Amino acid sequence: MSFPSNSFSVTSSPVGSPTGTPRETPSQTPERLIPFVLPDLTAFDSPRGSTKRMITPNSSPTTERTNAIFQKKCPAAPTKQRKKEAGIWQQPFGKGAKSVLDNGEFSANDTDFFTDETIGQGDFSIVYSFTGSTNYHPDYSNEDLVLKVYKKEVFEEHSLVCEREFIQNTLNQYAVLEKDQLPVAKILNFDTVLVDGFVIQERIQPFKLEYLKNENLLNTLQRLFEYGHTKKFPLDLKPENLGIRNGQLVLIDLDENHEVTDKDAFACRLNNALKSFGPWAPLLDPRK
């Protein structure tokens, strides 16, 4: 897919704040870059027909355990301290994921689908394109969708935590962002993820830092930083987790961890996120 050139114009003129107050562009303010000097703290609805209650960020039974982890460090995937549990491959979520990881295939709507090429990968997941004799969803061609599945080593390291916490937290974040009308890539199998073992998501045009020269995109990103900071929601805001859909900024990857209540740990995560945006960081910092 190509970037929609007629969706907006990118200029080098100074951009404004969400409130309309003129701000300087990064090139004018190199001395204002945030000094990231904090200590090294190296952090759904259930399937259709199920009666399992949705675990919300505030009601998760493991919040205290996760917060204890974040108090010690602030990694991209702060999970190695979690206790291993056996049996994930015997659960529907694990079985579905294993079929994709081992055989490169899955079934839906009486159709077999096959993973095609690796689009990308992060700390937790691998992203694939996929093909099939019919479209997975009537509103999308298969070329406009991607499949996200946890890596085999993540399943082997964390086992049932992948199903009981990681994917639950991701789906909860998605539901909250959708409810609050924030831009997030559509999850097509939201209702059946815990049975499928993977996420089917719309494929979004990759984001580039230079796009922040557009005021509307910059304002949207400022809004996401402000939202995460106010709600203490660990939105995984970094350039590779953003995309462009119809000329609008969209969050395409969500965090597997729930809210961080420790002040220093949250500040560390926020600083790490801001740092990834280089000279744009001062304009994005919600603490100003």
N, C-alpha and C positions, 0 to 999 in steps of 0.2 A: 504494500500500500504506500502511496506517496503522501507527503505532507500537503494538506489543503492550502494551496498558495493563495486562494481568494478568500480564505476565512478571516484573515486579519492582515494588517500591514505591520511589519517590524521596522521600527525606526530607531535611531540612536538618540532621539531627543530625550530629555529628562522625564522620568515617570513620576506619577504622583502617588500619594498614600491612599489607602482605602477611603479616608475621610476627605480627600481632596487637597490636603496640605502638600505643597511642593516639596519634593525630596531630591537630594542630589543623586546622580547616578554613581555606580561603583567606581567608574574611572575618575570621578571627581573627589572621591573620599577614601583613598587607600589607607590614610592614617587612622580611619575609623573602624578598621577590621577588628572583630571581636578577639580579644586575647584568650584563647582557649587554654587556660592554665589550671583547670581543675585537676585534682590528683588522678592518677591512672586507675580508674575503677573497673578496668577490663573484666551486660544483660541480654437458637435457630429453630428457627423452628426445627423440631426433630424430623426425621424422615417421615414422609407421608404415611399416615396410619399409625404412627407411634404415639405412645402416651408419655414418653420421656420428657421431663421438664427441661426447658432451655436454661442453660447455666449462663447467667448474666455476669458481667465483670464484677458487679458488687456482691454477687451471691456465690461466687466460686469458692468451693471448700479449700482451695489451695492458695488463696490470696496471701496469707501470712507467710507461707513457705516461699512463694515467688518473690515477695518483697524482701525477705531475708537474703535471697540471692542477689537482688539488685543493690542492696546496701553494701555488698562487698565489692561488686564490680559492675561495669556497664558495657558488656559485650554485645555483639550483633546477635549472637545465639547463646544466651546465658543459661544453658540447660544441662551441663555435664554433671552438676551436683545432684540431679534428680535420681531417685531410686529406680533401678531397672525393674521392669515387670515382664513376665512371660505371657505369651498368648495372643499377641496382636495379629499374627498371621492366621489365627483361627477365627477371628472376628470378621464380620462382613466388610468393615472398613479396610482391614489389613488384606483380606483376600482380594478385594477389588484393586487395591494398590499393587499387590504382588503380580496380578495378571498383567498390568501395564508395565511394571518394571522388568519382569522376567520374559514376557512374551510379546510385549508391545501391542496389546489388543485389549479391547473392552466391548461390551455389548450394551445397547440401549434401543428401546423401541423396536425390538425384534431385528436389529441390524448389528452386524459386526463392524467395529471401527478399528483402525490401526494407526499407531503413532507413526509419524513421518520423519520429521527432523527435529533436532533439539533447537529451540528458539533461544533459550537462555537458562540460567540457573542461579540460585542464591544460596544463602546459608542453609536453608531448610529444603527447598524444592527444586525440581527440574520442570521446565516448561517445554511442551511439545506441540507441534502442529499435528493434525491427524486427518485421515481420509476415511471415506466410507461410501457405500453404494447409494446412500441417501443422505440428506442433510440431517445433522443431529437435532437442529431446532428449526421450525418452519420459518422463523424470521431472520435466520442467518445462514449464509453458506458456510460450509466447513472451513473454507479458507479464511473466514473472518472470526474464527474461534481458536482458542488454545486450551490445552489440558495441563493442569498443574498437579503434580503429585510429589509427596515427600520423598526424599532420597532414601535408598535402602539403608544407608548407614544411620540415618535419623531414626528410622523404624527400629533398627537393631539396638541403637543406643538408648532410646526412650520408650520403646514398645507401646504399651497402652496409653501412655501420656500423650502420644500423638493424637489419639482419638478422644481422650477424656479432657484434654486441656488445649493443645495447640489448635486443632481445627475448630473446636468450640469457640475459642477466643477470636479466631479469624472471622467466623461466621457472625458472632455477636457484634464485632466491630462493623462489619458490612451492614448488618441490620440497622445499627444505630446511625451510621452515616447516611444510609438511604432514608431513614426516618427524618433526619435533620436536613435532608436535601443538599448534601454535600457531594461533589463530583467523585464518583467511584466507578470503576469498571464493573459492568454487569456480570453477576454470577448466574449462569443459566440453570444449573442443577442445585440451587440453594436447598431445596426441600429434600434432596436425596443424597447429599454429599456423604453423610455418615454410612450410607449403604454402598455408594459407588466406590469410595476410597480415593477420590480425587475431585478436583474442581474444574468445571468447564466455564471458561470466562471469555468475554469478547476480546478480540485481538485489537490492540490500540497502537497507534503510531508512536514510536519512541520520542522521548523528550530530549531537548538540547538546552543547555544553559542560555544560549543566545536568544532563545524564545522569550526570556524574561524581559527583553527590551520592549515587549508588548505589554502595555499597562494592564489590560484585562487579565492576562495570564499571571502577571506579578501579583495583582490584587487577589486572585484566587489562591495563590500559594500563601500569601500573607494570611488569608482567612483560615487556611488549613493549619498553619502554625499556631495561630491564635486559638483555634478550636482545641487542638491537642493540648496546648498549654493550660487553657482554662478548665478543660474536662479532666486533665491528668490522664489523657488517653495516649498510649504510646504509638501514635501514628508513625509509621516507618517512612519518614519524609527524607528522601534523598533522590537525586536526579534519575537514577535507574529505576526508581519505583513510581515514576510519573510518566504520563503519556499525553497525547493530543488527540481528542475526538471532536471532529467537526469544528476545529479551531478553538476548542476549550480545553483547559487543563484538567486532567483526570488522574486520580490515584489508582494505580494498577496493582499494588501489592500491599497486603495488610500484615500487621504484626501478630505473631503467635502468642505473645505475652499480654496479660491483662494490665490494668492500670498500675502505675508505680506511685506509691504513696510516700516513699522516702524522698525528702526534698533534695538532698545532694545527688542521689542516684538519678532523679528525674532531670535535674540541671545538667548532669553529665550527658544524658541521652540527648537532651535538647542541644547542647553545645556540639556534640558529634554530628547531629543532623544539620545544623547551621553551617558547620565547617565544610560539609560536602558541597555547599553552594558557593564556595569561594568568595569572590568580591561582592556577591549579592547578600551575604549573611547579615550585614547591618540593617538592610531594608526589610529583612524577614524576621528579625528577632522580636518576639511578642512581648518581651519584658521592657521594651522601651516605650 
